[in-house]
Amino acid sequence: MKPIAAAFFFLSTLCASRFVVIAGNGQGQGESEGSNTAAAAGEVNMKLLEQACQHSPRKDLCIESLEKDSNSKGADLIGLAYIAVRLAAAMAADVDEHMRSLLMHNATSLDPVIQQGLADCVEHYSDANDQLDDCTAAISASKFKDVEVWVNVAISDADFCDNSLKGQESVMVEKNKAFRLLCNNILSIIKVLPAEK
């Protein structure tokens, strides 16, 4: 598995800072509704968060997750897209680590069916990580349709993980659900970005 959690943190910090408006620069200027403009440095633009999350199935959680991230201060829609990808990637890395830990520490006590299901999930989340990794480059290149495709593949990976553990009571169900919600946040932001040229 790629060490993407650290890479996404670095990239999102770098990219979000790219969209920060220097304090005092642009203050007092009107911001057109639905614009892709960043808020002043140190501020979270709540109107922009509302716009970014308007297509999310859980708009409240979308806004909350983006608002809590320190990089959202001064970020525009592209900056928020990077943050959303990083948050989903961090969750994917957490899920992957949790499954590997279960396999490692319970190798002899786990039912073989559950072992196989977890092994399948590790494989699917490794693929999901790769898809999210590709999303960062695609956002940089304004290839938003590619981002949409790759995020949907990552969501499918979580669905396959659920199916691999079907019928088993597992914390994975909630983790998969949380991962899908974070992926849907990315899709919500992509929908309000300017059309590709």
N, C-alpha and C positions, 0 to 999 in steps of 0.2 A: 504494500500500500504506500502511496506517495505521502510524504510528510506535508500534506496540504494545509493542515490547520495553521501552522506557523506561517506558511507562505501566503495564505489568504489574509492573515492578520496584517502582515507586512504590506501586501498589495493594497488592501482596503484602506490602510492608514495612509499610504502614499497617494492613492487615487482620490480618497475623500479630501485630503489636504489640498489636492490640485483644484478642488472646486470651492475652497473657502474664500470668501470675500474678505479682504483685509479690513480690520475694524476701522470704521469711519469712512471707508470707501463705499460709495453708493448709498449712504444713509440719507434719508429724506427723499430718495427717489422712489417713485411709485413702481410697484411690481405688478405686471399684468397677470390677471388670473389665468391659471393653467400654464404659467411659464415654467421654463426649466432653469430658473435662476436660483442661486444659492441664497440662504439667509446670511445675515451679518455674522462674522466670526463669533463663536461662543453662544450662538442662539440656535435653537431647533425651530425650523420653519414648520409650524403645525399645519398650515394650509397645504404645504408641499407633501407632508406625511399623509394628510387626508386624500390628496390627489393620487399619491403613490399606491395607497392601499384600497382605493375605491373598488377594485375588482377582486379583492381577496375574499374567500369564503368566510374568513374570520377577521374582518376589518379591525376590530378592537385589538386583537392579538398582534396583528400586523403592525399597527401604529405603536403599540407598546414595545414590541421587540426592537423596532427601528429607533424609537425615541430613547430607549435605555442605552443604546450604543453611543459611546462618546464621539465617535466619528460622524454621527449624524448632524452634529453642530456645524452649520455652515455648508452642509452638503446639498448639492442639487439632485435632480432625479437620477443622473448617471451615478453620482456618488452613492445614492441610496441603493441603486442596483448592485454595486460592488459590495456594499455592506450586507445586503440580503443574501448574496451568494456566499459570503464569508460565514454568515450565521448558519446557513444550511450546511456548509462544508464542516463547520465545527460540530454540528449535531451528528452528521454522518460519521465523523471521526470518533465521537463519543459512543455511538451505537456500535461501531466496528470494534472499538476497544472493549466494550462491555461483553460482546459476544465472544471475542477471543479469550477474555478472562474466564468466562463461564466454561469454555472448552478446556482451557488449561487446568483450572483448579477443580473441575468436576469430571475429568476424563473417565474415571473408573465408575462413578456413581450415576452418570447420566444414562438414560435409556438410549439405545442405539438410534432410534428414530429421531429423538430430540438432537442427538449429536449430529446426525446428518442434516437436520433442518438448520441448526446453527451454522454448520459448515457452509451450507448453501447460502445462508444469509450473509456470511462474511464475504463470499464471492460476489454477491449482488451489491453489497455496500462498497466493495472495492471498485466495482464498475461505476456506481453512483458518484464516488469520489472523483473518478476520472472524468465523468460528464461535467461535474461542477468545476473541475480544474479547467476544462475547455471553455466554460462559460466566461471566465475572466478575460481571456484573449478575445473572445467573440464580442464582448461588450466594448473592449478597447477599439475594436475594428468596426463598431456599430452594426454588427451582424446579429440583429436582435431575433430574427427568425431562427437562426442557429441556436441561440440561447434557449428559445422556446422549445425547440426539438430536444435539446440535451437535458433540459430540466424535466421534461415529460418522461424521458428515458429514466432519469434518476427516480422519479416518482414510481415508475413501473418496477424499478428494482426493489423499492420498499414494499410494493404490492406482492412481488414474488417472494420476498422474505416472509410476509404474513402467510402466504400460501404454504411455504415450506414448514411453517410451525402450526398449521391449521389444526384446531382441536386441542392445542396445548395451551394451558394457562401460562402466560408469560408476560414479563414486563416489556418484552419486545413490542407487543401490540401498541402500547402507549408511546413508546419511543418511535415506532414507525409512523404513528399518527402525527407526532410532533414534527418529525422530519418532513412529512408531506405538507404540513401547514407552512413550514419555512420555505419549502420549494414553491408553494402557491403564492407566497409573498413576492418571490422573484418574478413569477409570471404576471402578477398584478402590476408591478412596476414596468415591466417590458411593454405591457399593453398601452401605457400612457407616454412612452418615449416617442420621439419623432420618427416617422416612417423612414426606413432605410433608403438611401439615395441610390 
